[in-house]
Amino acid sequence: MPVPAAFLDRDGVINHRIPGDTYVTCPAELEILPHVPEAIRTLRARGYRIVVFTNQRGVARGFLSLEDLSEVHAKLEAELSQAGAPIDALYFCPHDNDDGCACRKPRPGMLLDAAREHDLDLARSVLVGDTPRDLEAGRAAGVGACFLIESDSDLRQVLDRVPTVARGPRSLG
């Protein structure tokens, strides 16, 4: 039975967005926002899987390698896990704006891949982003509720609008 997810953009929602046209290029530059673990724990308690999705065109532009990005994401996952707020999946698009891929936001590819690979119910899912293209991707994928917040603001501000998911019978298998 498909389950809902909370899709969270990375830069500006999960971690501090570096100003300008710059990128988090190594683990030392990744700074998780202080309110994020509590918000993720709340979303999990309400029945949502946690999926991070992020455009990372710094890879295409040569600012970091896929290995560098993997190290950044390993730090993100480790710190959230240590804070009792693990994520279920992380999707990224390494392409540039004009590469024509299906995954770069505002296209819905990352969200559709996550739904297919993790049996997610997009209509009962929520999405939080800090740019209009995040929300465009969510709407294009059929995500039920999409919320726009300011970069580096408190993710908890949308929690009063995120319902608890009704849980159905659990499989014994």
Sequence and secondary structure as in RCSB ss.txt:
>XXXX:A:sequence
MPVPAAFLDRDGVINHRIPGDTYVTCPAELEILPHVPEAIRTLRARGYRIVVFTNQRGVARGFLSLEDLSEVHAK
LEAELSQAGAPIDALYFCPHDNDDGCACRKPRPGMLLDAAREHDLDLARSVLVGDTPRDLEAGRAAGVGACFLIE
SDSDLRQVLDRVPTVARGPRSLG
>XXXX:A:secstr
  B EEEEESBTTTB   SSS    SGGG  B TTHHHHHHHHHHTT EEEEEEE TTTTTTSS HHHHHHHHHH
HHHHHHHTT   SEEEEE   TTS  SSSTTS HHHHHHHHHHTB GGG EEEESSHHHHHHHHHHT SEEEE  
TTS GGGGGGGS           
